[in-house]
Amino acid sequence: MDASSGELLDAQEMLELEMAIALSLEEKPAASSSVVQKSFQNAIGRFGVNYESIEINYPLVPHKTDLPAARGLKKRTSTQAFKGKDMDWEERKAKRRADIAEEIRKLDRSIKVKPPLFMRFPTGALRITRTPGRKEARTPNTISLEELIHPEYLDSAMIFAFFIENDHLFQFLPFKGTTHCRSNVDIYIGRDLSMDGQGKNLAGFEGKTPKGADFDRVSDAARVGYRRQYGENFHAFYPRMQSGCAHTKWMLLVYPEFLRVVITSANLMQSDTVFGDNVWYIQDFPRLYSNASHKQTRFEVHLRQHVQDLQCPPDFLSDHLTPGEFDFSQAQVHLVTSKPGSFSGDDTYKYGQLRLRDVLHKKVFKNEERAPKRLEFEICVGSIGLLDREGIVKNFLESCSGGLRDSIEGKPNLKIIFPTYQDVQESSGWGKSNISSHMDWNALEEHSAEYLRTVFHHYRSKDPRCLFHSKIILAFNSATKSNRRKPPVYMYLGSANFSAGAWGKVEPERRSKVQAEKNVTMRLEKVANFECGVVILGKRIEGMLEKGSHWEDIIPYERPTERNRYKEGERPWKVPKENFEAAATPMALDWEVDTDDVDVDSSDDDKEGEDEGGDEDNAMHEENEDFESDTDDAEEEEDERLARLARFAS
């Protein structure tokens, strides 16, 4: 009988299909017992059979590999001896089928076999949120959580976001109390502890941000409370923060035959995943089996490193992300991550804007003769940092150009897309408290940066009245600016806003010993946040969209023109003070702030271990020009006060 037909199968027919999956794994000579056992448990668990209730007193694997694999697969009791060593392979399979079929027949309901889940995004995909207007118009290249998360097939998942709306996300996960509860599927949920109102309530904590001993007490109590409420397969975790925020937004979804990686600008809340414009990178990576060759890729190394940086429980890494578990060779993007700290020497190009600069230098502009002489930049982010001095902007744009200094000579060609007060007032209102500018508009002239007023353009969604939480950087070759429909040189999408807290500050490396020994002339200072995004070469964009699409279809807003440039008197939206002082829940204040003035650990001892597989190459980089980027103390204190109020209001 065909499982894909949706007809009901009897126990034996279902067993034949499910056991074929498990047996195909077990017949691999070097398949580990833990992998086989987990695969078998998940296969049986999908149909409501309790694995622990099945007593097996004979090995399921061929005779020559009875041990150790058999020990991991069979359920042995103290009163029953190990019998069946003399059975041949076919007899063992038949006996196993009969025993499990008997357990299945005990169920008081019919069992419907689901067709296997195949990879939908094997070569990578770029999508935007399927907002109500796009859903009604059947707009292509859109996505929803329902299409990404298939709880009935999950083997495990690691999900992280700055803010998570529990009731919204958890309906898609196999937790206790849901229609697809599967207690043997471990789900790891990470976020910024200061933004987990329910977790803090579970601990009886009424403050803003737990620190020190309070952090340990609150995080431990939240873990216990969540497991009590949602099941033993709920694993909450929180990275310890000194300042800034844990701002990464991604999902690593482990399915039987592949790993789905989702990196996005969206927090896991309805205003982002249903009602607001956001961008998504999605790719499915096939599982490797024991006889397959494997060579680590840089994408894989950086992915694993960021899981560790976020302080995810090590079981997820050891169970699902050990080298050789999945094939990442077809990754279409380059990972760019941040973590709090300052970095120099061997770590100079691992994080923040120097990681971005390194990726562009090596992967995008590696052929210097063909590299664009000058770039134009289009930036759309949900939070604008302290951009009241030209040096701050040039510092970041030099990294966005991969070190091509011609692109920042004079007045850089920059367009920023961000809503005005009027734009927000005319919108649907969904997510208006999740975006904000922190610029001192009046200080631009004082700091000889008044030209920055001319770079701002209205945010006008292609789905009228939608707001956004996107973070997009587009870089174009100035030589082709007459052709507006020509793809960009590259695109960045992810979690990082236009702020020093997200990207750090590039400063000269003045220590001669480090310059000589490490061959570096720069260092990265004061990264405050955890961030994650991807760089996509412009020539690959259309290949990651639905057939017949144009690259601009992945841009959720109207591209900037003279017509939508800010006019005299217009200013970027800033969340009014009364909004966050009166807020009753962190959900209403989900925007990352610029912590440019907040001290972070700048110790040179804050080093990452060497990347596996020799991930980072040694490369010559141009010396970074010095610049002034300090702001008035009074302005910094006021901005920090407002930022902390907004981030920690409850």
PyMOL commands that set and color helices and strands:
alter all, ss='L'
color gray80, all
select helices_A, chain A and resi 3-5+11-26+33-45+51-53+63-65+69-73+89-105+132-137+145-148+166-170+193-195+197-202+213-230+270-273+298-309+314-320+345-347+352-364+390-400+405-408+421-425+432-434+443-446+450-455+478-480+500-503+512-518+538-544+551-554+562-564+577-581+586-589+633-648
alter helices_A, ss='H'
color red, helices_A
select strands_A, chain A and resi 125-129+142-143+156-161+186-191+234-237+250-254+258-264+279-286+334-338+341-343+375-380+383-384+413-417+436-437+456-457+472-477+490-494+505-508+522-527+531-537
alter strands_A, ss='S'
color yellow, strands_A
deselect
rebuild
show_as cartoon
